[in-house]
Amino acid sequence: MPYHAKMLSARTITLTALAMLAFAGNSLLCRLALKDGAIDPASFTSLRLLAGMVTLWLVARWRSSGKGAGHWLSGLALFAYAAAFSFAYQSLSAATGALLLFGAVQVTMISRGVWAGERLRLRQSVGMVLALVGLVALLLPGLAAPPLTGALLMLGAGCAWGVYSLRGKGAGDPTAVTAGNFLLACPWAVGLSLLTAGTSRLDAVGVVCALASGALTSGLGYALWYAVLPRLKAIHASTVQLSVPPLTAFGGVMLLGEPLTLRLALASVAIIGGIALVLRDKAPAPDR
């Protein structure tokens, strides 16, 4: 039994690490495709959602997953996230985009809890203020500030993903439900592509990046995450996602040649550290 427990723990750690790498990969693939105009944002969004839908549907069928269907409002939130994410990465670095996205997701979800009546302890309040200060500091005008339009789009993407995540709690089998939501998001994405057809670009590199983002880092990434999520405590599941912005920053520097500015480094410490304070203080106190 102890040996089996160790093997299970190692498997859980491996799957979790792969899921976090997949989430970071979404930012890297999107930035790689859009920074040199290899594809337009609307086409990237459409191809990503279509590839993700097919992959998740195949995974759900292969696993004989439990029943679950998407909801039109969740599909709309998923489309809003994916579209804003793509348009934002026309101007943002991979690291800056991931940091803004992650910060907005967590702030949205934590704010929803506060609105619903959850009380923040002193440490949580300090953490929330620290995270918000980090976001404001990152967006203040200056030589190293990210483009405002791209930053606002990514913050919007994070809010949309936060809403999508909140709606997904207890909605049935996660893989099947997500496949359904991807399906419902596709018509919105195709409609956006039709509206922007005059500016569409579909170079081979952009198409490959979009399909890889949908099938691998989104579809398989989400499937891995949902497979490991029941084995993680809620606090661990929330905290482990703090690794995504640093992983993206490292990948951006190593693979895309992006600079790591002092402003981004300090803002990262403030945002990730502040959110960590909020999440860590949610753990229940031990019985005495």
C-alpha positions in Angstrom: 0.0 0.0 0.0 2.7 2.6 0.8 4.4 1.8 -2.5 1.2 2.3 -4.4 0.6 5.6 -2.6 4.0 6.8 -3.6 3.4 5.8 -7.2 0.0 7.5 -7.2 1.7 10.7 -5.8 4.4 10.6 -8.5 1.7 10.2 -11.2 -0.3 13.1 -9.7 2.7 15.3 -9.6 3.6 14.4 -13.2 0.1 15.0 -14.6 -0.1 18.3 -12.7 3.3 19.5 -14.1 2.2 18.6 -17.6 -1.1 20.5 -17.2 0.7 23.6 -16.0 3.2 23.4 -18.9 0.2 23.1 -21.3 -1.4 26.2 -19.8 1.9 28.1 -20.2 2.1 26.7 -23.8 -1.1 28.4 -24.7 0.4 31.8 -24.2 3.7 30.8 -26.0 1.9 29.4 -29.0 -0.5 32.3 -29.4 2.3 34.9 -29.1 4.5 33.0 -31.5 1.7 32.9 -34.1 0.6 36.5 -33.7 3.8 38.5 -33.0 4.9 38.3 -36.7 1.4 38.2 -38.2 1.5 34.5 -39.2 -2.3 34.4 -38.6 -4.9 36.9 -37.6 -6.5 36.8 -34.1 -10.0 35.8 -35.3 -8.7 32.9 -37.3 -6.5 31.8 -34.5 -9.5 31.8 -32.1 -11.6 29.8 -34.5 -9.0 27.2 -35.2 -8.1 26.9 -31.5 -11.7 26.4 -30.4 -12.5 23.9 -33.2 -9.4 21.8 -32.5 -10.1 21.9 -28.8 -13.7 20.8 -29.3 -12.7 17.8 -31.4 -9.9 16.8 -29.1 -12.1 17.0 -25.9 -14.9 15.1 -27.7 -12.5 12.3 -28.6 -11.1 12.2 -25.1 -14.6 12.1 -23.6 -15.6 9.2 -25.9 -12.4 7.3 -25.3 -12.8 7.6 -21.5 -16.6 6.9 -21.7 -17.0 10.0 -19.5 -20.2 10.6 -17.6 -22.9 12.7 -19.0 -22.5 16.4 -19.4 -23.6 19.2 -21.8 -22.4 22.7 -22.4 -24.5 25.8 -21.7 -24.8 28.7 -24.1 -23.7 31.3 -21.5 -20.6 29.3 -20.7 -19.9 28.9 -24.4 -20.1 32.7 -24.7 -17.8 33.3 -21.8 -15.3 30.8 -23.3 -15.5 32.6 -26.7 -15.0 36.0 -25.0 -11.9 34.6 -23.2 -10.4 33.0 -26.3 -11.0 36.0 -28.6 -9.7 38.6 -26.1 -6.7 36.4 -25.4 -5.8 36.2 -29.1 -6.3 39.9 -29.9 -4.3 40.8 -26.7 -1.3 38.8 -27.8 -0.9 40.9 -30.9 0.9 43.4 -28.7 1.7 41.8 -25.3 4.7 39.6 -24.5 4.0 36.0 -23.5 5.0 36.7 -19.9 3.1 39.9 -19.5 -0.1 38.4 -21.0 0.1 35.3 -18.7 0.6 37.5 -15.7 -2.3 39.8 -16.5 -4.6 36.8 -17.4 -3.8 34.9 -14.3 -4.1 37.9 -12.0 -7.5 38.8 -13.5 -8.8 35.2 -13.2 -7.9 34.9 -9.6 -9.1 38.4 -8.6 -12.5 37.7 -10.4 -13.0 34.4 -8.6 -11.9 35.8 -5.2 -14.1 38.8 -5.7 -17.1 36.6 -6.5 -16.5 34.8 -3.2 -16.4 38.1 -1.3 -19.6 39.2 -3.0 -21.3 36.0 -2.0 -20.5 36.6 1.7 -17.0 35.1 2.2 -15.0 37.1 4.7 -11.3 37.9 4.1 -9.0 37.6 7.0 -6.3 40.3 7.6 -3.7 38.3 5.7 -6.1 37.7 2.8 -7.0 41.4 2.7 -3.3 42.3 2.6 -2.7 39.8 -0.2 -5.6 41.1 -2.3 -4.4 44.7 -2.0 -0.8 43.6 -2.8 -2.1 41.8 -6.0 -4.1 44.8 -7.1 -1.1 47.1 -6.5 1.0 44.8 -8.6 -1.6 45.0 -11.5 -1.8 48.8 -11.3 2.0 49.1 -11.2 2.3 47.0 -14.2 -0.1 49.1 -16.2 1.2 52.6 -15.1 2.5 54.6 -18.0 6.3 54.3 -18.6 8.8 52.9 -21.0 8.3 49.3 -19.8 4.5 49.5 -19.5 2.6 47.1 -21.8 0.3 48.6 -24.5 -2.9 49.7 -22.8 -5.3 48.1 -25.4 -3.6 44.8 -25.2 -3.5 44.9 -21.4 -7.2 45.7 -21.1 -8.1 42.9 -23.6 -6.1 40.4 -21.5 -7.7 41.6 -18.3 -11.0 41.1 -20.0 -10.0 37.6 -21.1 -9.1 36.8 -17.5 -12.4 38.1 -16.2 -14.2 36.0 -18.8 -12.2 32.9 -17.9 -13.0 33.5 -14.2 -16.7 33.7 -15.0 -16.4 30.5 -17.1 -14.6 28.7 -14.3 -17.2 29.7 -11.7 -20.0 28.5 -13.9 -18.3 25.2 -14.4 -18.4 24.1 -10.8 -20.5 21.0 -10.3 -21.8 21.1 -13.9 -21.3 17.4 -14.5 -18.4 15.5 -16.1 -15.8 18.2 -16.7 -14.4 16.8 -19.9 -17.8 16.2 -21.5 -19.1 19.6 -20.3 -16.0 21.4 -21.6 -16.3 19.7 -25.0 -19.9 20.9 -25.1 -18.9 24.5 -24.2 -16.2 24.5 -26.9 -18.8 23.4 -29.4 -21.1 26.3 -28.3 -18.3 28.7 -28.5 -17.4 27.8 -32.1 -20.3 29.6 -33.8 -19.3 32.8 -32.1 -15.7 32.4 -33.3 -16.7 31.5 -36.8 -18.9 34.6 -36.9 -16.0 36.8 -35.7 -13.8 35.3 -38.5 -16.5 36.1 -41.1 -16.8 39.7 -39.8 -13.0 40.1 -40.1 -12.5 38.1 -43.3 -11.0 41.2 -45.1 -8.0 41.1 -42.7 -7.6 37.4 -42.4 -4.2 35.7 -42.7 -3.5 31.9 -42.6 0.2 31.2 -43.0 1.3 27.7 -42.3 3.1 28.6 -39.0 0.0 30.4 -37.7 -2.3 27.5 -38.6 0.0 24.9 -36.9 0.2 27.0 -33.8 -3.5 27.5 -33.6 -4.3 23.8 -34.1 -1.6 22.9 -31.5 -3.0 25.4 -29.1 -6.5 23.9 -29.5 -5.7 20.2 -29.6 -2.7 20.0 -27.3 -2.3 22.8 -24.8 -6.1 23.4 -24.6 -7.8 20.1 -25.3 -5.3 17.7 -23.9 -4.2 20.2 -21.3 -7.7 20.6 -19.9 -8.2 16.8 -20.0 -5.0 16.3 -18.0 -6.1 19.0 -15.5 -9.5 17.5 -15.0 -8.0 14.0 -14.5 -5.7 15.2 -11.7 -8.0 17.8 -10.1 -10.0 15.3 -7.9 -6.7 14.1 -6.4 -5.7 17.7 -5.3 -7.0 19.6 -2.4 -8.7 22.9 -3.4 -5.9 24.9 -1.9 -3.2 22.9 -3.8 -5.2 23.2 -7.0 -5.4 27.0 -6.7 -1.8 27.5 -5.5 -0.2 25.3 -8.2 -1.5 27.6 -10.9 0.8 30.2 -9.5 3.5 28.4 -11.5 2.0 29.3 -14.9 3.2 33.0 -15.2 6.8 32.1 -14.3 6.8 29.1 -16.6 5.5 31.4 -19.4 8.1 34.0 -18.7 10.9 31.5 -18.8 9.5 30.1 -22.1 9.2 33.6 -23.5 12.8 34.4 -22.7 14.2 31.0 -23.9 12.0 30.4 -27.0 10.8 33.8 -28.2 13.7 36.0 -27.1 11.5 38.2 -25.0 13.2 40.5 -22.4 12.4 40.1 -18.7 12.0 43.7 -17.4 12.4 44.9 -13.8 8.8 46.2 -13.8 7.5 42.8 -14.9 9.6 41.0 -12.3 8.5 43.2 -9.4 4.8 43.1 -10.6 5.0 39.4 -10.8 6.3 39.1 -7.2 3.5 41.4 -6.0 0.7 39.8 -7.9 1.7 36.1 -7.4 2.7 36.7 -3.8 -0.5 38.6 -3.0 -2.7 35.9 -4.5 -0.7 33.2 -2.7 -1.4 35.0 0.6 -5.2 34.9 -0.2 -5.2 31.3 -1.3 -3.0 29.9 1.5 -5.1 31.5 4.2 -8.1 29.7 2.9 -6.8 26.4 4.3 -8.8 25.4 7.4 -7.1 25.7 10.7 -6.1 22.4 12.4 -8.1 21.1 15.3 -6.6 21.7 18.7 
